[in-house]
């Protein structure tokens, strides 16, 4: 049987000596596997594994129309982000967590000069800091990237490819997410879930 997660991971010791402010903050470039299937029978969602094959996140969407509240949970079932779609002149998706951090994702209707990519704008606001910051999803066909306001790459998501030259096909519903160093991968997963809801993938 083909395993959808990597068999083993490269472990790198870091001597930075910095205390991580979040257990989800990457210290180096990390790879995750997103399986666009729920572990709950007859429900939509996705399951996320780390590079060692351990279950890290799960999304279970019991609403067949994906209009109700959807939750991103850790492996213990603790809710990290709550999502709700907004239907108006422009469809959007809002996400929030217990710390008061909120963000809204909507499509950017600015026409690309090349016409080869589309983008989505992510506006985040924290009730504690009362400040806004923007992120962007750039879709390049089967690959999409997440960038911060300055254009710095934060993460890339694409169809998972086999590490071996054996021609194994994991299918369209198995993705690889590569997160850059010093990035909160729980927030990145929040953006990915919101994007999946807008694209009717969850």
N, C-alpha and C positions, 0 to 999 in steps of 0.2 A: 504494500500500500504506500502511496506517495505521501510523505509528510509535508504539510503546508508551511511548517516553520523550520528554520535552520536547525541542523543537527547539533552544531556546536557554535560557540561564539568566540571571537578574539578578545581576550581579557588584557587590558592595558593598565598598568599601574600609573597613577598620576601623583606627582609630587608638588602640586600647586599649593597645598596646605590651606585651601580656602574651605570654609564651612558652607555647605550648601544650604540655601535658604528654603529649599523645597526638596522633598524626596523625589520629585519628578524632574528635577533639573539635570540636564545632561552635562557631563564633564568632558565628553569626547563625542565624536560622531557616532550615533547609535542607529541600528536598523531594527525595524519592527515589521511583523507580518500582520496584515489586516485581512481577515476572512469575512467576506460580506454575507455572513450567515449567522443567525442567532443559535445559541445552544438550547433555546427553548423551542419545543416542537410547535409548528404552525404559527410562528410569529416572525416578524421581520427583525432585522438588527445586524449586528456585526460582532466579531470576537477578535481581540488583539493579543498577539503573543510577543514576548520580547525575543532577543536574539538567541536565548537559551531554550526557547520553546515553552516558557512558562506563561500561563494565562495572566494577562496584565489588566486589560479592560474588557468590558462587555456592554453592549447596547441591546436591549430587548424592547421592541416596539409592538405592542399588542393592538394598536390601532391600524386597521387595514388601509385606512385613507391617509394615515400619517399626519392627521390634523391635530391630534391631542398632544399632551406633554410626553416627551421622550427623555430618557435619562441615560447619561454616561456614568457607569459604575466601575469601581475597581474590582479586583477578584473576590473581595469579601462582601460585595453588594452595597458598599457605601457609595452614595450618590456624589459625584464630583461636579457634574454640570447638568442642568435642566434646560431643555429646549422647547420652544414653542414657535410654530410658524405663524406669520402674520400675513393676512390676505387683504390687500388694498390695491391702490393703483399699481404698486410694484410689490411683488412677492418678496418676503424676507424671512429670516429665521433669527430668533433671539436666543441667546444662551446666557445663563447666570450660574454662579456657584455660591457656596455658603459664606464666602468672605466679602460678598458684595460686588464682585467683579462681574460686569455685564458686557456683552458685545452683541452687535447686530451685523448679520451678513446679508448682503444684497448684491445683485448683479450690477456691474458697472456698464452703463450703456454707451460709454465713450467708444467710438469706432477706432479699432486699431488700424494704423496706416498700412500694415502688411496684410491685414485681414486673415492672418493665420492663427490668431489666438484670441481668447476671450478672457475677461477678468471679472473678479468679484471683490467688492470692497468690504473690509471688516473694520468696524468702528468699535473700540473698546472703551468703557468708562468704568472707573472704580469709584464707588460711593465714598470710600475713605479719602482718596486723594483728590476727588472731584476734578480729574483731568481726563482728557481724551487722547487716545493714540490710535493710529490707523495701521492696518495690515492689508495685504492684497493677495488674492489667489489668482494665479495666471495659469490658464488652461491651454496646454499645447497638445491637443488631441487626446492621446491616451495617457499623457503625463501632465500633472499639474504641480506647481510649486507654490509655496507660501513665503511671502517676503514681508519685511517690516517696512515702515514708512520711508526709510532711506534706500530701499531696494536691496537690502542685505538678505541673502537666502537663509531661510530658517528651516525649511523642510521640503522634501520632494516625495511625491507619491506616484507610483507607476505600477504596471502589471508585473507580478512576480515572475522572475526568470530562474530557471534551474541553474545551480552553480556548476553542474556537471554538463558535459557535452553529450547527454543521452537523449536529448529531444523531448524531455518530459514537459507536458503542458499542464500548468496548474489551473487553467481556466480563467475566465474574465473576472471572477469574483474573489480572486486571491491577489492581494496587492502588497507591495513593499513600500514602507514609509521610512525614509532616512532623515533623521533629525540632526541638525548641526549642533556643535558644542554650545553650552551655556544657554540652552533653550528649554523651557518648561514643556515637556512632551504631553502632559495632560491637557494643557491649553491648546497645543497643536491638534490633539485628538478631538478636542471640542470644536475646533474650526472644521476639521474633516467631517465630523458628524453633521454639523450644520450644513455643510456643502452637500453631503449625501442626501439630506432631507430635501433640500431645494432641488436637487437633481432626481428626486423620487427613487433613490437607490436604497433607502432604508424604510 
